[in-house]
Amino acid sequence: MSLSDLFFMALLMVYELILAYPHLSAAIVAGIIIPWAWALAKRVAFKNWYRVWRPALLFTLLSGVVAFFALPVFFHSAHTHLNYYVDWLFHIASTASIMAYAWLVIVPLLLLWCSCSRKEA
């Protein structure tokens, strides 16, 4: 199985998720667009990202730990049912994607919070 086959299978899984949960998919997309649009509208200085990378990393790691234990419940499964390496790869990839999503959402929010707290001081 080639890398392009794996990528195509991942796209098919995302497509099936969108078909199964259309409202959840819309909320996920809006969850990324709204913080970034808000940060761009407030003209946040993205060059100050070094101030927020540690709290963003902590939030991302925490969301990864929660996702690792909560995702089997979402898929009506348990960690004891992850018997094959493909199951574990899917579980780890799902956890990594939730961590990437958490990073994309929290960074603009922390930049907004950091810029607001600096203006008040």
Order of alpha helices (4+ residues) and beta strands (2+ residues): alpha-alpha-alpha-alpha
